[in-house]
Amino acid sequence: MSLYVTELRRLAKRRLTRVMLVLLVLGLTGIVTAFAFSSHKLSPAVIAQAQAESDANFRDAVKEWERSIADCDAAKARGEQTEDRYGPNCGRDWKPTPEMFDPKWNLPYQFDFRAEFGVFIAVFAGAVALFAFLIGASFVGAEWSTGGMMNLLLWRPKRLT
């Protein structure tokens, strides 16, 4: 049996390796499960509701804009300085438009694998790197404390001197 296979077997037999592997698998499974349950299928009813919310937000913004202009005109009639608070022309240049209220903003979260692949691969790589670092550090520490590594570092073959 080769030294490489023997060391891999010793690494796999360690309790910390097994526990960390279970925690890694549970963590990644938990992430996948959380995204599966939080993602919603978009039905026509949900899209219609998002459009209705967008329209309501637009109407509220127009009402607020009109109220702001009325407040500005009243303040000007009283002789107050309105340029600092309402801007030039009492803010009449900034009327809300329906394009400012996109219905997509009111839709629930929907998972898109293609768009979010980069984030998932980064999380996966980070978790695996952390796992590898902890297991490797633990394995090296165990070798160092038993004296096996010092033995390997100081070993030299007995050749003809």
KACOR-V833049 format. One line per field, one symbol per residue. ss: DSSP state (2 for helix, 1 for strand, 0 for the rest). A space follows every 10 residues. Layout:
ss=???
This chain:
ss=0022222222 2220222222 2222222222 2222222200 0002222222 2222222222 2222222222 2222222000 0022220222 2222000222 0022220000 0022222222 2222222222 2222222222 2222220222 2222000000 0
